[in-house]
Amino acid sequence: MLPQTENEVRGRLYIVATPIGNLEDMSARALRTLAEVDVIGAEDTRHTRKLLTHFGIDKPLFALHDHNEKDKISDIAKSLDAGKNMALVSDAGTPLICDPGYAVVSELRQLGYDVTPIPGPSAVITALCAAGLPTDRFTFIGFLPAKAMAKQGVVEQWSPQMGTIVFYESTHRILDTLEVLSEILPNDAKVVLARELTKTFETFLSGSASEVLGYCQMDGNQTRGEFVVMISLPQAEVTDAEAERVLRILMKSMPTKQAAATAAELLGDKKNRLYKLALTLAE
């Protein structure tokens, strides 16, 4: 049974993750939730109907996508006020992660409604955990711009302090994107291309941007499907002079220890080294 909300009159909105390719990844909790709610909001109702039918679930559906989600907030709130429990799903993976739903969840939270996540598959996390790149810090940026100049402008702003950089790419743009990356990224930047995650032809390609581009150009099959692109930029050597400059600025407005920690974040350097340097500057 679904839990009652603090306000027994109001229903609850469930954010339900669904498989990104392999239907065996559908969790028992997600299935139970979808079977017990009163109505389900879906990015594409036809796609979700097929998924529900596969699992023997028959529930009313309504479309919730980028073009109508703000208009749907009032209707969803009214349904919750009437005591109906609702679920939100995307076409694949965890809703709101580069998918519709943010406006709805944000507004409902502000209005005091209960929103409960039902965790499960996510292409970002699935790709990261098997890529062999650092996972202690990463930056997810959704999709790059479609136009080459705009795409180049975004890539040029990347820095090692962002951690592993992750974004989605489509089959008809992947070669163009890899060409931009090969022109801008340093040769020692590590690139991993994850394709068709959890599906029959799941593939991970790794190397420099130029190497991964070459693999895709030699084998047309490698440009088919849905992609997660991950990049680990090399840490730039931080000179003592640059570290001292940053520390002097920070130490004007914060304690020595905090300045060292902040400088470490900004420069991607070791906190202990910068703290020792800061102590010498404070003498």
Stockholm file with secondary structure:
# STOCKHOLM 1.0

chainA/1-283         MLPQTENEVRGRLYIVATPIGNLEDMSARALRTLAEVDVIGAEDTRHTRKLLTHFGIDKPLFALHDHNEKDKISDIAKSLDAGKNMALVSDAGTPLICDPGYAVVSELRQLGYDVTPIPGPSAVITALCAAGLPTDRFTFIGFLPAKAMAKQGVVEQWSPQMGTIVFYESTHRILDTLEVLSEILPNDAKVVLARELTKTFETFLSGSASEVLGYCQMDGNQTRGEFVVMISLPQAEVTDAEAERVLRILMKSMPTKQAAATAAELLGDKKNRLYKLALTLAE
#=GR chainA/1-283 SS CCCCCSSTTSCEEEEECBCSSCGGGCCHHHHHHHHHSSEEEESSHHHHHHHHHHTTCCCCEEECCTTTHHHHHHHHHHHHHTTCCEEEECSSBSTTSSSSCHHHHHHHHHTTCEEEEECCCCHHHHHHHHHCSCCSSEEEEEECCSSHHHHHHHHTTCCGGGCEEEEEECTTTHHHHHHHHHHHSCTTCEEEEEESTTSTTCEEEEECHHHHHHHHHHCGGGGSSCEEEEEECCCCCCCHHHHHHHHHHHHTTSCHHHHHHHHHHHHTCCHHHHHHHHHHHHC
#=GC SS_cons         CCCCCSSTTSCEEEEECBCSSCGGGCCHHHHHHHHHSSEEEESSHHHHHHHHHHTTCCCCEEECCTTTHHHHHHHHHHHHHTTCCEEEECSSBSTTSSSSCHHHHHHHHHTTCEEEEECCCCHHHHHHHHHCSCCSSEEEEEECCSSHHHHHHHHTTCCGGGCEEEEEECTTTHHHHHHHHHHHSCTTCEEEEEESTTSTTCEEEEECHHHHHHHHHHCGGGGSSCEEEEEECCCCCCCHHHHHHHHHHHHTTSCHHHHHHHHHHHHTCCHHHHHHHHHHHHC
//
